[in-house]
Amino acid sequence: MKITAAFLGLAAAIASVQAAPATSGLAAAPLVQPKTYTLPVKVNPQFSRSAKASVWKTANKYQKYVQSKKTSVLASTGSVNMTDVQNDVEYYGIVKVGTPPQSFKLDFDTGSSDLWFASTLCSSTCSGKTKYDSSKSSTYKKDGRSWSITYGDGSTSSGILATDTVNLGGFSIKSQTIELAKKISSSFSSDPIDGLLGLAFDSITTVSGVKTPVDNLISQKLISQPQFGVFLGKESNGGGGEYVFGGYDSTKFKGKLTTVPVDNSQGFWGITVSSTTINSKSASSSFSAIIDTGTTLLLFTNSVAAKVAAAYGATDNGDGTYAISCDASSLSPLSFKINGATFSIPAEDLIFENDGGSCIAGFGYASLPFAILGDVFIKNNYVVFQQTSSPSVQIASIE
């Protein structure tokens, strides 16, 4: 799902949070386990923050709904230096496509399932993008079927399908279906990413029957474990981030992982949050939630958001966002009880934006029947997504 946050304008609408740039090198380190690879992600220094936009895009994206044991270990391969002017708003990774490979900046999104990017078929709307050129790839094969995505806020992307070799984290996925954009809307045009890599389930791909890159990593036996681990860094701690396909990076979290069953009936990584507490006091009872790397904020159901806001003395802005105290020392951490374990968001991360002494909370609402645990949650808690016949996620605190 893609949801980006920016408080004073609808800057990039990819149907949720968008990804971000930043360049840096990787410090090599030996792999403890074979068939596991760490993929760095980078942050966009130019993206504009907007909590209001994030809430609005999320509501529209999901508008039809409106009303531990460690099994794989990876030694750290280093971190990616981050230029995060907008303070952890979005992340992107480099994916290579074709033979010889062409590199693209893609937003990694566990809330959607399509793999698409700009191509030479694209009109002037793709100006400034890196464009895939099928004539330069010996492994390109024409498909011919059309695809079109329309997001709730009016953002669109459309084109034709093809297949090619996709290199994801060092693994060469053969005959991966790719979506070549012929036209993208202005919100995509102004964003630094070249496209999107969906990491949700294939039941929600735009074209029925298309297998996701993770599907093919598994079916082509390129990874040892049907899982990927996600670490999103914080600018305050030096930034960076990594996606690990086929395993996870145990150096990025403390304690043990808690396994949580996933409900993927809607195509998302859905879990149940048993309760939330603030300063040892209950803030809400149980609710359903989606873990989504493509959303910047924590977006609760309306009723849960109202209770959490009341506990913090936050004021409803009437647009899905809340005004909150700018003094983090006056706020208590927000804790989530999930499958018997507790995971917390520190007070400083509950302040999303400080605009001249007026602050916007890192949580909001979007009139949805489920909550969305976006990057505000994920950058504080390591998540391993396990795509098995009975899917689950494993979560551990980063701090």
Residue pairs with C-beta under 8 A, 6 or more apart in sequence:
1 15
1 16
1 17
1 58
1 61
1 62
1 109
1 110
1 111
1 112
1 200
1 268
1 290
1 292
1 294
1 295
1 372
2 14
2 15
2 16
2 17
2 18
2 57
2 61
2 107
2 109
2 111
2 112
2 196
2 294
2 295
3 15
3 16
3 17
3 54
3 57
3 58
3 61
3 111
3 292
3 294
3 295
3 296
3 297
3 299
3 372
3 374
4 11
4 12
4 13
4 14
4 16
4 17
4 18
4 47
4 50
4 53
4 54
4 57
4 89
4 90
4 296
5 17
5 49
5 50
5 51
5 53
5 54
5 89
5 296
5 297
5 352
6 12
6 47
6 48
6 49
6 50
6 51
6 53
6 54
6 86
6 89
7 49
7 50
7 51
7 52
7 53
7 321
7 352
7 353
7 355
7 360
8 48
8 50
8 52
8 355
9 48
9 50
9 53
10 50
10 53
10 56
10 57
10 153
10 187
11 47
11 48
11 50
11 53
11 187
11 190
11 191
12 18
12 47
12 48
12 90
12 187
12 188
12 190
12 191
13 53
13 57
13 151
13 153
13 154
13 155
13 185
13 187
13 188
14 107
14 151
14 155
14 187
14 188
14 191
14 193
14 196
14 294
15 57
15 60
15 61
15 112
15 149
15 151
15 152
15 153
15 155
16 54
16 57
16 58
16 61
16 109
16 111
16 112
16 292
16 294
16 295
17 54
17 89
17 90
17 107
17 109
17 292
17 293
17 294
17 295
17 296
17 374
17 375
18 44
18 47
18 90
18 107
18 191
18 193
18 294
19 41
19 44
19 90
19 91
19 92
19 93
19 105
19 106
19 107
19 108
19 109
19 191
19 193
19 196
20 42
20 43
20 44
20 45
20 47
20 84
20 86
20 89
20 90
20 91
20 92
20 192
20 193
21 42
21 43
21 44
21 45
21 46
21 83
21 92
21 105
21 192
21 193
22 42
22 43
22 44
22 45
22 80
22 81
22 82
22 83
22 84
22 239
23 42
23 81
23 83
24 40
24 42
24 80
24 81
24 82
24 240
25 80
25 81
26 38
26 40
26 77
26 78
26 80
27 77
27 78
27 79
28 77
28 78
29 75
29 76
29 77
29 78
30 75
31 37
31 74
31 75
31 77
32 73
32 74
32 75
33 72
33 73
33 74
33 224
33 247
34 224
35 222
35 223
35 224
35 246
36 72
36 74
36 223
36 224
36 225
36 244
36 245
36 246
36 247
37 169
37 170
37 171
37 244
37 245
37 246
38 74
38 76
38 77
38 169
38 242
38 243
38 244
38 249
39 93
39 94
39 168
39 169
39 170
39 242
39 243
39 244
39 245
40 79
40 80
40 93
40 94
40 240
40 241
40 242
41 80
41 91
41 92
41 93
41 108
41 232
41 240
41 241
41 242
41 243
42 80
42 82
42 91
42 92
42 93
42 94
42 105
42 241
43 82
43 83
43 84
43 86
43 88
43 89
43 90
43 91
43 92
43 235
43 239
43 241
44 86
44 89
44 90
44 92
44 191
44 192
44 193
45 83
45 84
45 85
45 86
46 85
46 86
46 192
47 86
47 89
47 90
47 191
47 192
48 86
49 86
49 87
49 89
49 296
49 352
49 353
51 296
51 297
51 320
51 321
51 352
51 353
51 360
51 361
51 362
51 364
52 317
52 319
52 320
52 321
54 295
54 296
54 297
54 299
54 364
54 374
55 297
55 299
55 319
55 320
55 321
55 364
55 365
55 366
56 153
56 319
56 320
56 366
57 151
57 152
57 153
58 295
58 299
58 366
58 368
58 372
59 66
59 152
59 320
59 366
59 367
59 368
60 151
60 152
60 153
61 111
61 151
61 152
62 366
62 368
62 370
63 152
65 368
65 369
65 370
66 366
66 367
66 368
66 369
67 367
67 369
68 256
68 257
68 258
68 259
68 394
68 396
69 256
69 257
69 259
70 248
70 250
70 256
70 257
71 225
71 227
72 224
72 225
72 227
72 246
72 247
72 248
73 247
73 248
73 250
74 229
74 244
74 247
74 248
74 249
74 250
75 249
75 251
76 249
76 251
76 252
77 242
77 249
79 233
79 238
79 239
79 240
79 241
79 242
80 239
80 240
80 241
80 242
81 238
81 239
81 240
82 233
82 235
82 238
82 239
82 240
82 241
83 239
84 235
84 239
87 235
88 232
88 233
88 234
88 235
88 239
88 296
88 375
88 379
89 296
90 107
90 296
90 375
91 107
91 108
91 232
91 241
91 293
91 375
92 105
92 106
92 107
92 108
92 192
92 193
93 105
93 106
93 108
93 197
93 243
94 103
94 104
94 105
94 106
95 103
95 104
95 106
95 166
95 167
95 168
95 197
96 102
96 103
96 104
96 166
96 167
97 104
97 117
97 132
97 137
97 164
97 165
97 166
97 167
97 178
98 132
98 134
98 136
98 137
98 138
98 139
98 140
98 164
98 165
99 137
99 138
99 139
99 164
99 165
100 136
100 137
101 167
102 130
102 132
102 133
102 136
102 137
103 130
104 117
104 118
104 130
104 132
104 194
104 195
105 130
105 192
105 193
105 194
105 195
106 115
106 117
106 193
106 194
106 195
106 196
106 197
107 193
107 195
107 196
107 197
107 294
108 197
108 199
108 243
108 293
108 294
109 196
109 197
109 198
109 199
109 200
109 292
109 293
109 294
110 199
110 200
110 230
110 269
110 291
110 292
110 293
110 294
110 385
111 200
111 268
111 269
111 290
111 292
111 293
111 294
111 295
111 372
112 196
112 198
112 199
112 200
112 204
112 294
113 198
113 199
113 200
113 201
113 202
113 203
113 204
113 205
113 212
113 267
114 147
114 149
114 179
114 196
114 198
114 205
114 206
114 210
115 166
115 176
115 177
115 178
115 179
115 195
115 196
115 197
115 198
115 212
115 213
116 147
116 149
116 157
116 159
116 178
116 179
116 180
116 181
116 195
116 196
117 129
117 130
117 132
117 178
117 179
117 180
117 181
117 194
117 195
117 196
118 126
118 129
118 130
118 131
118 132
118 181
118 184
118 194
118 195
119 126
119 131
119 132
119 133
119 134
119 159
119 180
119 181
119 182
120 131
120 132
120 133
120 134
120 135
121 159
121 160
121 180
121 181
121 182
122 129
122 131
122 159
122 181
122 182
122 183
122 184
123 182
123 183
125 183
125 184
125 185
125 186
125 188
125 189
126 181
126 184
126 189
127 189
128 189
129 189
129 194
130 194
131 194
132 178
132 180
134 140
134 142
134 162
134 164
134 180
137 164
137 165
139 164
139 165
139 174
140 162
140 163
140 164
141 162
141 163
141 164
141 175
142 162
143 160
143 161
143 162
143 163
143 177
144 160
144 161
145 160
145 161
145 207
146 158
146 159
146 160
146 161
147 158
147 159
147 160
147 161
147 179
147 206
147 207
148 156
148 157
148 158
148 206
149 156
149 157
149 158
149 206
150 156
153 187
154 185
155 185
155 187
155 188
156 183
156 184
156 185
157 181
157 183
157 184
157 185
157 188
158 181
158 182
158 183
159 179
159 180
159 181
159 182
159 183
160 179
160 180
160 182
161 177
161 178
161 179
161 180
161 207
161 210
162 177
162 178
162 180
163 175
163 176
163 177
163 178
164 175
164 176
164 178
165 172
165 173
165 174
165 175
165 176
166 172
166 173
166 176
166 178
166 213
167 173
168 197
168 213
168 217
168 245
169 243
169 244
169 245
171 217
171 222
171 223
171 245
171 246
172 222
173 213
173 216
173 217
173 220
173 222
174 216
174 220
176 211
176 213
176 216
177 207
177 210
177 211
179 206
179 207
181 195
197 213
198 205
198 212
199 212
199 214
199 228
199 293
199 385
200 212
200 267
200 268
200 269
201 212
201 264
201 267
201 268
201 387
201 391
202 210
202 211
202 212
202 215
202 267
203 264
203 267
204 266
204 267
204 268
205 212
211 219
214 226
214 228
214 245
214 387
215 387
216 222
217 223
217 245
217 246
218 226
218 387
222 246
223 245
223 246
223 247
224 246
224 247
225 246
225 247
225 386
226 386
226 387
226 388
227 246
227 247
227 248
227 384
227 385
227 386
227 387
228 243
228 244
228 245
228 246
228 248
228 384
228 385
229 242
229 243
229 244
229 247
229 248
229 249
229 252
229 382
229 383
229 384
229 385
230 242
230 243
230 244
230 293
230 378
230 382
230 383
230 384
230 385
231 241
231 242
231 243
231 244
231 249
231 252
231 253
231 382
231 398
232 241
232 293
232 375
232 378
232 379
233 239
233 240
233 241
233 379
234 349
234 379
236 348
242 249
242 252
248 382
248 384
248 394
249 382
252 382
252 398
253 381
253 382
253 396
253 397
253 398
254 396
254 397
254 398
254 399
255 396
255 397
256 396
257 382
257 384
257 394
257 395
257 396
258 338
258 339
258 340
258 341
258 394
258 395
258 396
259 339
259 392
259 393
259 394
260 271
260 272
260 338
260 339
260 392
260 393
260 394
260 395
261 271
261 272
261 339
261 390
261 391
261 392
262 269
262 270
262 271
262 386
262 391
262 392
262 393
263 270
263 271
263 272
263 288
264 270
264 391
268 290
268 292
269 290
269 291
269 292
269 385
269 391
269 393
270 288
270 289
270 290
270 370
271 288
271 289
271 290
271 291
271 338
271 339
271 393
272 286
272 287
272 288
272 289
272 338
272 339
273 286
273 287
273 288
273 289
273 336
273 337
273 338
273 371
273 373
274 286
274 337
274 338
274 339
274 340
275 282
275 283
275 284
275 285
275 286
275 336
275 337
276 282
276 283
276 284
276 304
276 308
276 334
276 335
276 336
276 337
277 283
277 334
277 335
277 337
278 308
278 311
278 312
278 332
278 333
278 334
278 335
279 311
279 332
281 311
283 304
283 307
283 308
283 311
283 334
284 300
284 303
284 304
284 307
284 308
287 300
287 301
287 304
287 370
287 371
288 369
288 370
288 371
289 370
289 371
289 372
289 373
290 370
290 371
290 372
290 373
291 373
291 377
291 378
291 383
291 385
291 393
292 372
292 373
292 374
293 374
293 375
293 378
294 374
295 372
295 374
295 375
296 352
296 374
296 375
296 376
297 352
297 362
297 363
297 364
297 372
297 374
297 375
297 376
298 334
298 345
298 362
298 363
298 364
298 371
298 372
298 373
298 374
298 376
298 377
299 305
299 320
299 363
299 364
299 365
299 366
299 368
299 371
299 372
299 374
300 308
300 363
300 364
300 365
300 371
301 365
301 368
301 369
301 370
301 371
302 365
302 367
304 365
304 371
305 322
305 363
305 364
305 365
306 316
306 365
308 314
308 334
308 363
309 315
309 316
309 322
309 361
309 363
312 322
312 324
312 325
312 331
312 350
312 361
313 324
313 325
314 322
314 323
314 324
314 325
314 361
315 322
315 323
315 324
316 322
317 323
317 360
320 364
320 365
320 366
321 360
321 361
321 364
322 360
322 361
322 363
322 364
323 358
323 359
323 360
323 361
324 331
324 350
324 351
324 359
324 360
324 361
325 331
325 351
325 359
326 351
326 354
326 357
326 358
326 359
328 347
328 348
328 350
328 351
329 347
331 347
331 350
331 351
332 347
333 344
333 345
333 346
333 347
334 344
334 345
334 350
334 363
335 342
335 343
335 344
335 345
336 342
336 343
336 344
336 345
336 373
336 377
338 395
341 395
343 377
343 380
343 381
343 395
343 397
344 380
344 397
344 399
345 362
345 376
345 377
345 380
346 380
346 399
349 362
349 376
349 379
349 380
350 361
350 362
350 363
350 376
351 359
351 360
351 361
351 362
352 359
352 360
352 361
352 362
352 376
353 359
353 360
362 376
363 376
366 372
379 398
380 397
380 398
380 399
381 395
381 396
381 397
381 398
382 395
382 396
382 397
382 398
383 393
383 394
383 395
384 393
384 394
384 395
385 391
385 393
386 392
386 393
386 394
